[in-house]
C-alpha cells in the first residue's frame, strides 16, 4: 500500500535538492573534445534543446518545423506525447547541412546510434576535454534547463519545453538557482575583524 503523505514529502525533498549541470564553458570543452561532427551535433542537440536521449536519437530531419518563422522541432516524448521544442537557428542549419552531406533522408534518424553508443560518445568527449564531472545524457538536459530558466525566468514555459507532467522537476531547477543566488548574496557580507 502506498502512503500518499510519504510520497508528497519525498517529492518536496527532491524539489530542494540541487541539480547538477554543466556550464556553457564545460559544453564548449566537451564539444571541442569530439572528433566527429555527428558527436558534436549530438551534444549540442541535447544541450541546446533539452531533449531526452531517446528523443534525440529518434530525431529525423522531417521533425524540424517552423513556428512563427523560427525553427522548432516536433517531438514525441514520454508517454507518446507530442510537443514542440525550440531549435536555435544555427543548430538547425548545422543539422540540415549534416543530414544533406550524410545522405540522411527526411524520415531517417539523424543519429544512427543506440543509447549505449551515445553514453560512450559523452564519456570519450568528457575525457578528451578533461572534465572532472561525470557526464551523461540527462546532465545535458539539466544544463539546458538551468540555462533557460536563468535567461527567461519562466518555469512554466520550461515545464512545457521539457515535457514535464508536473512542475515538481521544474521546481528543482528553480531551487538550484535560488540556492546558488542565496549563497552568492551571503558571500558578499563582510564582517569587521
C-alpha positions in Angstrom: 0.0 0.0 0.0 1.4 3.4 -1.0 1.5 6.2 1.6 0.5 9.5 -0.1 2.0 11.6 2.7 5.4 9.9 2.4 5.3 10.3 -1.4 4.5 14.0 -1.1 7.2 14.5 1.5 9.7 12.7 -0.8 8.7 14.8 -3.7 9.1 18.0 -1.7 12.6 16.9 -0.5 13.6 16.3 -4.1 12.5 19.8 -5.0 15.1 21.2 -2.5 17.9 19.0 -3.8 20.2 21.0 -6.2 20.5 19.6 -9.7 24.0 19.1 -11.1 24.6 20.7 -14.5 27.4 21.8 -16.9 28.3 25.4 -17.6 28.5 26.9 -21.1 32.3 26.7 -20.8 32.0 23.0 -19.9 29.9 22.4 -23.0 32.5 24.3 -25.2 35.2 22.0 -23.9 33.0 18.9 -24.3 32.3 19.6 -28.0 35.9 20.5 -28.6 36.8 17.0 -27.4 34.7 15.4 -30.2 36.4 14.1 -33.2 33.3 13.6 -35.3 30.7 16.1 -36.4 27.9 13.8 -35.5 29.1 13.6 -31.9 29.4 17.4 -31.6 25.8 17.7 -33.0 24.5 15.1 -30.6 26.0 17.0 -27.6 24.6 20.3 -29.0 21.1 18.9 -29.6 21.0 17.5 -26.1 22.3 20.7 -24.6 20.5 23.4 -26.7 17.1 21.7 -26.8 17.0 19.7 -23.5 15.8 16.6 -25.3 15.9 13.3 -23.6 18.4 10.9 -25.1 15.6 8.7 -26.6 14.0 11.8 -28.1 17.3 13.0 -29.7 18.1 9.5 -31.1 14.7 9.4 -32.7 15.0 12.8 -34.3 14.6 13.0 -38.1 15.1 15.9 -40.5 11.3 15.8 -41.1 10.7 16.7 -37.4 12.2 20.1 -38.0 9.4 22.6 -38.4 8.8 26.3 -38.1 6.9 28.3 -35.5 6.3 32.0 -36.2 9.1 31.9 -38.7 11.6 30.4 -36.3 12.9 26.8 -36.2 11.2 24.3 -33.9 11.1 20.5 -33.6 8.1 18.3 -33.3 9.0 15.8 -30.6 7.2 12.6 -29.4 8.2 12.4 -25.8 7.4 10.3 -22.8 4.0 8.7 -22.9 3.9 9.3 -26.7 3.0 12.9 -26.0 3.6 15.4 -28.9 5.3 18.7 -28.1 7.1 21.5 -30.0 10.6 22.4 -28.9 12.5 25.5 -29.8 15.6 24.9 -32.0 18.3 27.5 -32.3 18.8 28.7 -35.9 22.5 28.0 -36.0 21.9 24.4 -34.8 19.1 23.9 -37.3 21.4 24.9 -40.1 24.2 22.6 -38.8 21.7 19.7 -38.5 20.3 20.2 -42.0 23.8 20.6 -43.5 24.9 17.4 -41.8 21.9 15.5 -43.0 22.4 16.6 -46.5 26.1 15.7 -46.6 25.5 12.3 -44.8 22.7 11.5 -47.3 20.1 11.2 -44.5 16.5 11.1 -45.9 13.8 13.2 -44.2 12.3 10.2 -42.3 15.6 8.7 -41.4 17.1 9.2 -37.9 19.8 11.9 -37.8 21.8 9.9 -35.2 22.0 6.3 -36.3 23.4 5.1 -32.9 21.9 3.5 -29.8 21.8 4.8 -26.2 24.9 2.8 -25.3 26.9 4.5 -28.0 25.6 7.9 -27.0 26.9 7.3 -23.5 30.3 6.3 -24.9 30.5 9.4 -27.0 29.9 11.6 -24.0 32.4 9.7 -21.9 35.0 10.0 -24.7 34.4 13.7 -25.1 34.5 14.3 -21.4 37.9 12.5 -21.1 39.3 14.4 -24.1 38.0 17.7 -22.5 39.5 16.9 -19.1 36.2 17.5 -17.3 36.1 16.3 -13.7 32.3 15.9 -13.6 30.6 12.7 -14.6 28.9 13.5 -17.9 25.8 11.6 -19.0 23.0 12.5 -21.5 20.5 13.7 -18.8 23.1 16.0 -17.4 22.9 18.0 -20.7 19.1 18.2 -20.3 19.6 19.6 -16.8 22.2 22.0 -18.2 19.7 23.3 -20.8 17.0 23.7 -18.2 19.3 25.7 -15.9 20.5 28.0 -18.7 16.9 28.5 -20.0 15.5 29.2 -16.6 18.3 31.6 -15.8 17.8 33.5 -19.0 14.0 33.5 -19.1 12.9 33.2 -15.5 9.8 31.4 -16.8 9.4 28.0 -15.0 6.0 27.2 -16.7 7.5 27.6 -20.2 10.4 25.5 -19.1 8.0 22.8 -17.9 6.3 22.7 -21.3 9.7 22.8 -23.1 10.9 19.8 -21.2 7.6 17.9 -21.4 7.2 17.5 -17.7 3.7 16.5 -16.5 4.1 18.3 -13.2 6.0 21.3 -12.0 8.0 19.3 -9.4 11.1 18.7 -11.5 11.0 22.2 -12.9 10.9 23.5 -9.4 14.2 21.6 -8.7 15.9 23.7 -11.3 14.4 26.9 -9.8 15.5 25.7 -6.3 19.1 25.1 -7.6 19.3 28.7 -9.0 17.8 30.1 -5.8 20.3 28.3 -3.6 23.2 29.4 -5.8 22.0 33.0 -5.7 21.4 32.9 -1.9 25.0 31.7 -1.4 26.4 34.5 -3.6 24.4 37.1 -1.7 25.6 35.7 1.7 29.2 35.6 0.5 29.0 39.4 -0.1 28.5 40.0 3.7 31.7 41.3 5.3 32.3 41.3 9.0 34.7 43.6 10.7 37.7 42.0 12.3 
